[in-house]
C-alpha cells in the first residue's frame, strides 16, 4: 500500500511541490514538513485529468455509504480548501473552537488523538495550518495539522495576513490554494521564509548520536532501494527524540529499531528482527526491547501516517 503510493502518486506530489518551492536550502525537518503537507495540498487543490485526488476518493466511497448524514458531509469534501485557524476555546471531549484568520468564520472541530502534535492537544491562541473536513455539525482535521505554539502565533499570523493583503488574490481561498506552501514556510520560519541561508531549524536533533541514527537509517533504506521511506522515518525519529530524549549509547541499536519499525508498520514489508539486527551488528533481543519503547511513543504517529497514505491511495484507485 505505502510503496504503491510513494512510487506513483508521490512522484506527482514531488513534481508539483518542487515546482512551487525550492526546499534544497531547508534543514531535514523542514523538508519533511514540506513533503508531508505538500501531499495534502496536492490532494485537495490540484486536478489530474479534470479531478482532484479528493474528488476521486469521494466518488469511490459514496456508493458504499448508507447514512444520509454521512453522505451529505462526504459530498462536501471535494470543495474543501486549506487555511490557517486560530484556536479560540478548548471545549473538552476532544472538541476545540477555531476561527479562520482570513474570514473569521468560527468552527467546532473534533480531534482524534492522531491529530495531536507531539502528543498534546492544542491550546487557546495557537495557530493550526490544516484542511478541515465536514463531519456532521462539526468538522474534522484531514491528516494532521501544523500546530504553531502561541509564542510564535501572533507574529506568524500578522505576517501571513500582511502578505495576503498585499497580494492580488481576490479571496483567501484562492490565496491558500496557490500559496499554501509559502504559508507553511512562514509558519515554520516566520517572515524570513526564504529557503536560502535559513538559520532556523525546527525540531533540531540535539546530539550527534541522534543525528548518527538518522544517517544510519538513511543508509539502510538506500541500501534496500527504499529511499521513499527515508523522510517519514526521519520525521518519526525526531518526534521520538523530542518526547523521550533517549540516552543513546550505541546508535546502531536505535537505527536497527527505527528501520524495523518503518519496514513492518509503514512499508508492510516481511522482514525479521534477526535480519535487521544482524545488519546493524546488534542482538535481536536488544532490538525487541527498544522496539517496545518506540512503538509505545510513536503509536499515534504511525496511525496518522498510515491513515493519510491510505486515503491517498484510495484517491488513486477509486475505492
KEKE-3310 file (N, C-alpha, C; in steps of 0.2 Angstrom, whole numbers, plus 5000, padded with zeros to 4 digits):
npx = (5004:5009:5020:5016:5009:5019:5028:5021:5009:5016:5026:5020:5016:5028:5034:5025:5026:5040:5040:5034:5041:5058:5066:5078:5087:5083:5083:5083:5071:5063:5062:5055:5042:5038:5036:5026:5015:5014:5009:4996:4991:4992:4983:4971:4970:4974:4971:4970:4969:4956:4950:4952:4962:4955:4942:4941:4942:4931:4921:4923:4920:4907:4896:4896:4892:4878:4871:4862:4866:4880:4883:4879:4889:4900:4899:4903:4916:4925:4925:4933:4946:4963:4968:4972:4970:4965:4965:4952:4945:4945:4934:4933:4931:4938:4935:4937:4937:4938:4944:4944:4958:4957:4944:4937:4927:4919:4922:4918:4928:4932:4944:4955:4966:4977:4978:4985:4999:5015:5009:5000:4986:4979:4981:4973:4974:4984:4990:4983:4988:4980:4968:4951:4938:4920:4910:4896:4888:4900:4917:4932:4949:4960:4971:4985:4987:4998:5004:5005:5014:5009:5018:5024:5013:5006:5015:5017:5004:5002:5011:5007:4994:4998:5005:4995:4986:4993:4994:4987:4976:4959:4952:4953:4953:4957:4970:4976:4975:4985:4996:4999:5011:5020:5014:5016:5030:5031:5025:5034:5046:5044:5044:5056:5056:5063:5071:5084:5100:5094:5094:5086:5081:5068:5063:5076:5089:5097:5109:5124:5123:5110:5108:5117:5110:5099:5107:5112:5100:5095:5105:5103:5090:5093:5102:5093:5086:5075:5072:5061:5055:5063:5061:5049:5053:5063:5056:5048:5057:5063:5052:5051:5063:5061:5051:5055:5069:5080:5093:5107:5118:5123:5122:5118:5109:5097:5095:5093:5081:5072:5073:5067:5054:5049:5049:5040:5029:5025:5030:5025:5033:5040:5050:5063:5067:5079:5087:5088:5094:5106:5111:5114:5123:5119:5110:5095:5087:5090:5085:5072:5068:5070:5061:5049:5048:5049:5037:5027:5029:5027:5015:5003:5008:5012:4999:4993:5001:4999:4985:4984:4991:4984:4972:4977:4980:4968:4962:4968:4965:4951:4943)
npy = (4994:5007:5008:5008:5020:5029:5027:5030:5040:5049:5054:5063:5072:5076:5082:5093:5100:5103:5112:5123:5127:5129:5118:5115:5122:5120:5113:5096:5093:5103:5100:5088:5092:5100:5090:5082:5090:5096:5085:5084:5096:5095:5084:5090:5102:5101:5097:5082:5076:5083:5081:5082:5072:5071:5072:5060:5051:5053:5050:5037:5032:5036:5027:5017:5021:5023:5030:5045:5057:5055:5054:5067:5075:5070:5073:5086:5086:5087:5101:5107:5117:5122:5131:5144:5143:5150:5145:5146:5142:5128:5115:5103:5085:5082:5092:5107:5125:5135:5149:5155:5164:5172:5174:5174:5165:5155:5138:5122:5109:5092:5083:5069:5058:5056:5068:5076:5086:5081:5074:5081:5091:5105:5122:5137:5151:5146:5143:5134:5125:5118:5107:5107:5095:5093:5086:5081:5091:5097:5099:5090:5086:5084:5072:5078:5093:5107:5113:5127:5135:5146:5155:5160:5162:5175:5183:5176:5175:5189:5191:5182:5187:5200:5198:5192:5202:5211:5205:5200:5192:5188:5182:5173:5159:5157:5162:5153:5141:5143:5148:5140:5132:5142:5149:5139:5139:5151:5149:5140:5147:5160:5178:5178:5169:5163:5150:5150:5151:5149:5150:5144:5130:5119:5109:5103:5090:5086:5080:5072:5059:5056:5062:5053:5041:5045:5046:5033:5026:5031:5027:5013:5012:5017:5007:4996:5000:5008:5022:5030:5029:5036:5049:5049:5041:5048:5059:5053:5049:5061:5066:5056:5058:5071:5069:5059:5060:5051:5041:5038:5026:5017:5020:5011:5002:5010:5014:5001:4998:5008:5006:4993:4996:5005:4997:4987:4992:5003:5002:4989:4977:4961:4956:4951:4952:4947:4948:4962:4966:4959:4966:4978:4975:4972:4964:4953:4953:4965:4974:4971:4975:4989:4992:4991:5002:5012:5009:5012:5025:5031:5027:5033:5042:5033:5028:5040:5042:5031:5032:5044:5040:5029:5035:5043:5033:5028:5038:5036:5024:5024:5017)
npz = (5000:5005:4998:4985:4984:4987:4976:4965:4966:4974:4966:4958:4967:4972:4960:4959:4971:4971:4960:4965:4977:4982:4991:4994:5002:5015:5032:5037:5044:5040:5027:5028:5033:5022:5012:5018:5021:5008:5001:5006:5001:4987:4985:4988:4981:4968:4951:4942:4926:4926:4939:4956:4968:4980:4975:4967:4977:4985:4976:4974:4986:4990:4984:4993:5005:5017:5027:5028:5034:5034:5021:5016:5022:5017:5003:5003:5004:4992:4990:4999:5006:5011:5026:5038:5055:5071:5087:5098:5109:5121:5122:5128:5128:5117:5108:5100:5097:5083:5074:5057:5051:5041:5036:5048:5051:5062:5069:5075:5080:5079:5086:5084:5093:5085:5079:5087:5090:5094:5105:5112:5116:5106:5112:5118:5108:5099:5082:5069:5054:5042:5034:5035:5036:5033:5045:5050:5061:5065:5061:5055:5056:5042:5040:5048:5058:5056:5071:5078:5091:5103:5107:5095:5087:5086:5079:5067:5062:5059:5049:5039:5036:5032:5020:5013:5011:5004:4992:4975:4976:4975:4985:5001:4999:4986:4988:4997:4991:4981:4987:4998:5002:5003:5014:5023:5025:5031:5043:5048:5048:5050:5045:5038:5027:5017:5008:5007:5015:5028:5045:5055:5063:5064:5077:5079:5080:5095:5098:5093:5092:5090:5078:5071:5071:5062:5050:5049:5047:5035:5026:5027:5022:5009:5004:5004:4993:4996:4997:4997:5009:5018:5023:5030:5041:5046:5051:5061:5070:5074:5081:5091:5098:5103:5112:5121:5123:5122:5129:5121:5119:5110:5093:5083:5089:5090:5077:5070:5077:5073:5059:5058:5063:5054:5042:5045:5051:5043:5029:5027:5025:5024:5035:5046:5064:5067:5055:5052:5064:5063:5052:5057:5067:5080:5094:5092:5104:5110:5101:5101:5114:5113:5103:5109:5116:5106:5099:5108:5111:5098:5093:5089:5080:5069:5066:5061:5050:5042:5040:5033:5021:5017:5013:5003:4993:4991:4984:4972:4967:4967:4976)
capx = (5000:5013:5025:5012:5008:5025:5031:5017:5006:5021:5030:5016:5016:5035:5034:5021:5029:5047:5039:5032:5046:5064:5067:5085:5091:5080:5086:5079:5065:5059:5060:5049:5036:5036:5034:5020:5010:5014:5005:4989:4990:4991:4977:4965:4970:4977:4967:4973:4963:4950:4948:4957:4963:4950:4936:4941:4941:4924:4917:4924:4917:4900:4891:4897:4889:4871:4868:4861:4870:4887:4883:4879:4895:4905:4898:4906:4923:4929:4925:4937:4952:4967:4968:4975:4965:4967:4961:4948:4942:4945:4928:4933:4929:4942:4932:4940:4933:4943:4942:4948:4961:4956:4937:4934:4922:4920:4920:4919:4932:4933:4950:4957:4972:4982:4979:4988:5006:5019:5005:4997:4980:4981:4980:4970:4979:4989:4988:4983:4988:4977:4962:4945:4933:4914:4908:4890:4888:4907:4922:4937:4956:4962:4978:4987:4988:5004:5001:5010:5014:5006:5023:5025:5007:5004:5019:5016:4998:5002:5015:5003:4989:5001:5007:4989:4983:4997:4994:4982:4971:4953:4949:4958:4953:4962:4977:4979:4976:4991:5002:4999:5017:5023:5012:5019:5036:5030:5023:5040:5052:5042:5044:5061:5054:5067:5074:5091:5103:5090:5097:5082:5080:5063:5064:5083:5091:5101:5115:5127:5121:5103:5110:5120:5104:5096:5112:5112:5094:5095:5110:5100:5085:5096:5104:5087:5082:5068:5073:5055:5053:5068:5059:5044:5057:5067:5051:5046:5063:5063:5047:5053:5068:5058:5047:5058:5076:5084:5101:5110:5125:5125:5117:5116:5103:5091:5095:5090:5074:5069:5072:5062:5048:5046:5048:5035:5022:5024:5031:5022:5037:5041:5057:5064:5071:5086:5090:5090:5099:5112:5114:5117:5128:5116:5106:5088:5084:5091:5081:5065:5067:5069:5055:5043:5048:5047:5030:5023:5029:5025:5009:4998:5011:5011:4992:4992:5005:4996:4979:4985:4993:4978:4967:4980:4980:4961:4960:4971:4961:4944:4940)
capy = (5000:5013:5008:5009:5027:5033:5026:5033:5046:5054:5057:5068:5076:5079:5087:5100:5103:5106:5117:5128:5130:5126:5116:5112:5125:5119:5108:5090:5093:5107:5096:5083:5096:5102:5084:5079:5095:5096:5079:5086:5102:5092:5080:5094:5108:5100:5092:5077:5074:5086:5079:5081:5066:5071:5071:5053:5047:5054:5047:5030:5030:5037:5022:5012:5024:5022:5035:5051:5062:5054:5055:5074:5078:5067:5076:5092:5086:5090:5108:5110:5121:5123:5138:5144:5144:5152:5141:5151:5139:5121:5113:5096:5079:5082:5097:5114:5130:5139:5155:5156:5170:5177:5175:5175:5160:5150:5131:5117:5104:5086:5080:5062:5058:5056:5075:5080:5086:5079:5070:5086:5095:5112:5127:5143:5156:5143:5143:5127:5125:5112:5106:5104:5091:5092:5079:5082:5098:5099:5097:5086:5088:5080:5070:5081:5100:5110:5116:5133:5137:5153:5160:5162:5163:5182:5186:5172:5177:5195:5190:5179:5192:5206:5195:5191:5209:5214:5201:5202:5187:5191:5180:5169:5153:5157:5163:5147:5136:5144:5150:5136:5130:5148:5150:5134:5141:5157:5146:5137:5151:5167:5182:5176:5162:5161:5143:5151:5154:5149:5148:5142:5123:5117:5102:5100:5085:5089:5077:5069:5052:5057:5063:5047:5037:5047:5044:5025:5023:5033:5022:5007:5012:5017:5000:4992:5003:5010:5028:5033:5029:5039:5056:5048:5038:5054:5063:5050:5048:5067:5066:5052:5062:5077:5067:5054:5062:5045:5041:5034:5023:5014:5022:5006:4999:5014:5013:4995:4998:5013:5003:4988:4999:5008:4992:4982:4996:5008:4998:4982:4973:4955:4956:4948:4956:4945:4951:4969:4966:4957:4971:4984:4972:4971:4957:4954:4954:4972:4977:4970:4979:4996:4992:4992:5009:5016:5008:5015:5033:5033:5023:5038:5045:5028:5028:5046:5042:5026:5034:5048:5037:5025:5040:5045:5028:5027:5043:5034:5018:5025:5013)
capz = (5000:5006:4992:4979:4984:4986:4970:4960:4967:4977:4961:4956:4973:4972:4955:4960:4977:4969:4956:4969:4982:4982:4998:4995:5007:5022:5036:5035:5047:5036:5020:5029:5033:5015:5009:5021:5019:5001:4998:5007:4997:4981:4985:4989:4977:4961:4947:4937:4921:4927:4945:4962:4971:4984:4971:4966:4983:4987:4971:4975:4993:4991:4983:4999:5011:5018:5032:5024:5037:5032:5013:5015:5024:5012:4997:5003:5005:4987:4990:5005:5005:5016:5028:5045:5060:5077:5092:5102:5115:5122:5124:5131:5124:5110:5104:5100:5093:5080:5069:5051:5052:5035:5035:5055:5052:5068:5068:5080:5077:5083:5085:5087:5097:5080:5077:5092:5088:5100:5110:5117:5112:5105:5117:5116:5105:5094:5075:5065:5047:5040:5030:5039:5033:5036:5048:5053:5063:5066:5056:5057:5053:5037:5042:5055:5057:5059:5077:5080:5098:5104:5107:5089:5083:5084:5074:5061:5060:5056:5043:5034:5034:5028:5013:5009:5010:4999:4986:4971:4976:4977:4992:5004:4997:4980:4990:5001:4986:4977:4991:5004:5004:5006:5021:5028:5027:5036:5049:5051:5049:5051:5040:5034:5024:5011:5009:5007:5021:5034:5051:5060:5062:5068:5080:5078:5084:5099:5100:5087:5092:5087:5070:5068:5070:5055:5045:5048:5045:5028:5023:5027:5017:5002:5003:5002:4987:4998:4999:4998:5016:5022:5026:5036:5046:5050:5055:5067:5074:5078:5086:5097:5102:5106:5118:5126:5125:5123:5131:5116:5120:5103:5088:5079:5092:5088:5069:5069:5079:5068:5052:5059:5064:5047:5037:5047:5052:5037:5022:5027:5022:5028:5037:5053:5068:5066:5049:5053:5070:5060:5048:5061:5072:5087:5096:5091:5110:5111:5096:5104:5120:5111:5099:5113:5118:5100:5097:5113:5110:5091:5090:5086:5074:5064:5064:5057:5043:5038:5038:5027:5015:5014:5010:4997:4989:4989:4978:4965:4965:4967:4981)
cpx = (5004:5017:5022:5011:5014:5029:5027:5014:5011:5025:5026:5016:5023:5036:5031:5024:5036:5046:5037:5037:5052:5066:5074:5089:5088:5084:5081:5072:5060:5057:5054:5043:5033:5033:5027:5014:5009:5009:4998:4987:4988:4984:4971:4964:4971:4973:4972:4968:4957:4947:4954:4957:4957:4943:4935:4940:4934:4919:4917:4920:4909:4895:4891:4894:4881:4868:4868:4865:4878:4888:4883:4886:4900:4905:4902:4913:4927:4929:4929:4943:4956:4966:4971:4970:4968:4962:4958:4946:4943:4939:4928:4930:4932:4939:4935:4936:4939:4940:4947:4951:4959:4948:4933:4928:4924:4918:4922:4923:4933:4939:4951:4964:4978:4983:4983:4996:5010:5015:5001:4991:4982:4978:4977:4976:4984:4986:4988:4983:4985:4971:4956:4940:4926:4913:4902:4890:4895:4911:4928:4943:4957:4969:4980:4988:4995:5002:5007:5009:5012:5012:5025:5019:5005:5008:5018:5009:4998:5006:5011:4997:4992:5002:5000:4986:4987:4997:4988:4976:4965:4950:4954:4959:4958:4969:4980:4979:4982:4997:5002:5006:5021:5021:5015:5026:5036:5029:5029:5045:5050:5043:5050:5060:5057:5070:5081:5094:5098:5093:5093:5080:5074:5064:5071:5085:5097:5108:5118:5125:5114:5104:5113:5115:5101:5101:5112:5106:5093:5099:5107:5095:5087:5099:5099:5083:5075:5069:5067:5052:5058:5065:5054:5048:5060:5062:5049:5051:5064:5058:5048:5058:5066:5054:5051:5065:5080:5091:5104:5117:5128:5120:5114:5109:5096:5090:5091:5083:5070:5068:5067:5055:5045:5045:5042:5028:5020:5024:5027:5026:5038:5049:5058:5068:5079:5090:5092:5095:5106:5115:5117:5122:5125:5112:5099:5084:5084:5086:5074:5063:5066:5063:5049:5042:5046:5040:5026:5023:5026:5019:5004:5001:5011:5004:4991:4995:5001:4989:4979:4987:4988:4973:4970:4979:4973:4959:4963:4967:4954:4940:4938)
cpy = (5006:5013:5010:5017:5031:5032:5029:5040:5051:5057:5063:5074:5080:5084:5094:5104:5107:5112:5123:5131:5126:5125:5114:5115:5124:5113:5102:5090:5098:5104:5091:5087:5098:5096:5082:5084:5096:5091:5081:5091:5099:5088:5084:5099:5107:5095:5088:5074:5076:5085:5079:5074:5065:5069:5063:5049:5047:5050:5039:5027:5031:5031:5017:5015:5023:5028:5042:5057:5062:5056:5063:5077:5076:5071:5083:5092:5088:5097:5111:5113:5121:5130:5138:5146:5145:5148:5146:5148:5131:5119:5107:5091:5079:5087:5104:5119:5134:5144:5155:5163:5175:5179:5176:5170:5156:5143:5127:5111:5098:5083:5073:5063:5058:5063:5079:5080:5085:5077:5075:5089:5102:5117:5134:5148:5153:5144:5135:5128:5119:5112:5103:5101:5091:5086:5081:5090:5101:5098:5093:5087:5082:5078:5074:5088:5102:5114:5121:5135:5144:5158:5163:5164:5170:5184:5183:5174:5184:5195:5187:5184:5198:5204:5194:5197:5213:5210:5203:5197:5190:5188:5175:5162:5152:5158:5157:5142:5136:5145:5145:5134:5136:5150:5145:5136:5147:5154:5143:5142:5158:5171:5181:5169:5160:5154:5144:5154:5154:5146:5145:5135:5121:5110:5099:5095:5088:5086:5074:5062:5052:5057:5057:5042:5038:5045:5037:5023:5025:5029:5016:5007:5013:5011:4995:4994:5005:5017:5032:5033:5033:5045:5054:5045:5043:5058:5060:5049:5055:5068:5062:5055:5068:5075:5063:5056:5056:5046:5036:5032:5020:5016:5016:5002:5003:5014:5007:4995:5002:5009:4997:4991:5002:5002:4988:4986:5001:5005:4992:4977:4966:4954:4954:4953:4954:4947:4958:4970:4964:4962:4976:4981:4973:4965:4958:4955:4962:4976:4977:4974:4987:4997:4994:4999:5014:5016:5012:5022:5035:5030:5028:5041:5040:5028:5034:5045:5037:5028:5039:5045:5032:5029:5042:5039:5027:5032:5040:5028:5018:5020:5016)
cpz = (5000:5000:4986:4978:4983:4980:4964:4961:4970:4972:4958:4961:4973:4966:4956:4966:4975:4964:4959:4974:4981:4990:4999:5001:5014:5025:5035:5038:5043:5029:5022:5030:5026:5012:5012:5019:5012:4998:5000:5003:4990:4980:4985:4984:4970:4957:4943:4933:4923:4934:4950:4964:4976:4981:4970:4972:4985:4982:4972:4982:4993:4990:4989:5005:5011:5022:5028:5027:5034:5025:5012:5017:5019:5005:4997:5003:4998:4986:4995:5002:5011:5019:5035:5050:5067:5083:5097:5109:5115:5125:5128:5126:5117:5105:5105:5096:5090:5075:5063:5052:5046:5035:5042:5056:5058:5067:5074:5077:5082:5081:5088:5090:5091:5078:5082:5090:5094:5106:5114:5113:5111:5111:5114:5113:5100:5087:5073:5058:5045:5035:5034:5034:5036:5039:5053:5055:5065:5060:5059:5053:5048:5038:5048:5053:5059:5065:5079:5087:5098:5105:5101:5085:5081:5078:5067:5058:5056:5050:5037:5031:5030:5021:5009:5007:5004:4992:4981:4971:4978:4983:4995:5002:4991:4983:4993:4996:4982:4981:4998:5006:5006:5013:5026:5030:5031:5042:5052:5053:5050:5045:5035:5032:5018:5013:5009:5013:5027:5040:5056:5058:5066:5070:5078:5082:5088:5100:5093:5087:5089:5080:5067:5067:5063:5050:5043:5045:5037:5024:5022:5021:5010:5000:5001:4996:4990:5001:5000:5005:5021:5026:5031:5042:5050:5054:5061:5072:5078:5083:5092:5101:5106:5113:5123:5127:5126:5125:5126:5117:5114:5098:5084:5082:5090:5080:5067:5071:5075:5062:5053:5059:5058:5042:5039:5048:5047:5030:5022:5024:5027:5029:5044:5057:5068:5061:5050:5059:5067:5056:5052:5067:5079:5088:5094:5098:5112:5107:5099:5110:5118:5107:5103:5115:5112:5098:5102:5112:5103:5088:5087:5080:5068:5062:5059:5050:5039:5036:5032:5021:5012:5011:5003:4991:4986:4983:4972:4963:4964:4971:4987)
residu = (UNK:UNK:UNK:UNK:UNK:UNK:UNK:UNK:UNK:UNK:UNK:UNK:UNK:UNK:UNK:UNK:UNK:UNK:UNK:UNK:UNK:UNK:UNK:UNK:UNK:UNK:UNK:UNK:UNK:UNK:UNK:UNK:UNK:UNK:UNK:UNK:UNK:UNK:UNK:UNK:UNK:UNK:UNK:UNK:UNK:UNK:UNK:UNK:UNK:UNK:UNK:UNK:UNK:UNK:UNK:UNK:UNK:UNK:UNK:UNK:UNK:UNK:UNK:UNK:UNK:UNK:UNK:UNK:UNK:UNK:UNK:UNK:UNK:UNK:UNK:UNK:UNK:UNK:UNK:UNK:UNK:UNK:UNK:UNK:UNK:UNK:UNK:UNK:UNK:UNK:UNK:UNK:UNK:UNK:UNK:UNK:UNK:UNK:UNK:UNK:UNK:UNK:UNK:UNK:UNK:UNK:UNK:UNK:UNK:UNK:UNK:UNK:UNK:UNK:UNK:UNK:UNK:UNK:UNK:UNK:UNK:UNK:UNK:UNK:UNK:UNK:UNK:UNK:UNK:UNK:UNK:UNK:UNK:UNK:UNK:UNK:UNK:UNK:UNK:UNK:UNK:UNK:UNK:UNK:UNK:UNK:UNK:UNK:UNK:UNK:UNK:UNK:UNK:UNK:UNK:UNK:UNK:UNK:UNK:UNK:UNK:UNK:UNK:UNK:UNK:UNK:UNK:UNK:UNK:UNK:UNK:UNK:UNK:UNK:UNK:UNK:UNK:UNK:UNK:UNK:UNK:UNK:UNK:UNK:UNK:UNK:UNK:UNK:UNK:UNK:UNK:UNK:UNK:UNK:UNK:UNK:UNK:UNK:UNK:UNK:UNK:UNK:UNK:UNK:UNK:UNK:UNK:UNK:UNK:UNK:UNK:UNK:UNK:UNK:UNK:UNK:UNK:UNK:UNK:UNK:UNK:UNK:UNK:UNK:UNK:UNK:UNK:UNK:UNK:UNK:UNK:UNK:UNK:UNK:UNK:UNK:UNK:UNK:UNK:UNK:UNK:UNK:UNK:UNK:UNK:UNK:UNK:UNK:UNK:UNK:UNK:UNK:UNK:UNK:UNK:UNK:UNK:UNK:UNK:UNK:UNK:UNK:UNK:UNK:UNK:UNK:UNK:UNK:UNK:UNK:UNK:UNK:UNK:UNK:UNK:UNK:UNK:UNK:UNK:UNK:UNK:UNK:UNK:UNK:UNK:UNK:UNK:UNK:UNK:UNK:UNK:UNK:UNK:UNK:UNK:UNK:UNK:UNK:UNK:UNK:UNK:UNK:UNK:UNK:UNK:UNK:UNK:UNK:UNK:UNK:UNK:UNK:UNK:UNK:UNK:UNK:UNK:UNK:UNK)
# end
